[in-house]
Structures are given as structure tokens and as C-alpha cells.
Amino acid sequence: MKKLALTHIKANKKYKIVDVAADANLKSKLMSMGVYPGKEIIKLSHIGLKGPVVIKAGRSMLALGHSMAAKIVVEA
């Protein structure tokens, strides 16, 4: 299966997080929001070239900054 950054995938599809390539602080912050390896998410939208990425993780809808979303690696 192909692994891509969250910023490079299509919207309205289900993906599984395989890695969060970030420092410990960002990993901790994302985990507290329910974004961690093994979790299934749905990318809802991506606003502009460097705008926020909106995802649904469980029951939560989150808007992640572009640089934060680029560090989340997913597979279809």
C-alpha cells in the first residue's frame, strides 16, 4: 500500500494513520486530539495550497495546520 502525507491525499476517503513524523510535543498534542498511528480518519477538505486540512477522527472534526498535517503519514 502507498504511504502519503495527509496533505497529498484525496478528500472524502478513509485512511489509516501509519506514522506521525514529529517531535514529542506535537505527537503528544495530536494524541490528545485522537490522532495517532493505527487510527482511521477521513479527510474532509483541504483549503488552498497551504491552508488547513480538515479531518474526522472518530466523532471529532479537526482542522490541522498545513505543516502539522504534512507530518502525518497515512495509507489507504
C-alpha positions in Angstrom: 0.0 0.0 0.0 1.1 3.5 -0.8 2.1 5.8 2.1 1.5 9.5 1.7 1.4 12.7 3.8 -2.1 13.8 4.8 -1.7 16.9 2.6 -1.2 14.8 -0.5 -4.3 12.6 -0.4 -7.8 13.0 -1.7 -10.7 14.2 0.3 -13.8 12.1 1.4 -11.9 8.8 1.7 -11.0 6.7 4.7 -7.3 6.4 5.6 -5.3 4.7 8.3 -2.5 6.7 10.1 0.8 4.8 10.0 3.2 7.4 11.4 3.5 10.8 12.9 6.9 12.3 11.9 7.1 15.0 14.5 8.7 15.8 17.8 7.4 14.6 21.1 5.4 17.7 21.9 3.5 17.6 18.6 2.9 13.8 18.9 1.5 14.3 22.4 -0.8 17.2 21.2 -2.1 15.1 18.3 -2.6 12.0 20.5 -4.7 14.1 22.9 -6.9 15.1 19.9 -7.3 11.4 18.9 -4.8 11.4 16.0 -2.3 8.5 16.5 -0.8 5.6 14.5 -3.4 2.9 13.8 -6.4 5.3 13.9 -8.7 5.5 10.9 -9.5 9.1 9.7 -11.5 10.7 6.9 -10.0 13.7 5.2 -12.9 16.1 4.7 -11.3 19.1 3.0 -8.1 20.9 2.2 -8.3 24.7 1.9 -6.0 26.3 -0.6 -2.3 25.4 -1.2 -1.1 25.9 2.3 -4.4 26.2 4.2 -5.7 24.0 6.9 -6.7 20.3 6.4 -10.0 19.2 8.0 -10.3 15.6 9.1 -12.7 13.5 11.0 -11.1 11.2 13.7 -13.7 9.2 15.5 -16.5 11.6 16.4 -14.2 14.6 16.3 -13.7 17.0 13.4 -10.3 18.7 13.5 -8.7 21.5 11.4 -5.0 20.9 11.3 -2.5 23.5 10.0 -0.8 22.6 6.8 2.7 22.0 8.4 1.1 19.8 11.1 -0.9 17.8 8.5 2.2 17.3 6.4 3.8 15.3 9.3 1.0 12.8 9.4 1.7 9.7 7.2 -1.3 7.6 6.0 -2.1 4.7 3.9 -5.3 3.8 2.0 
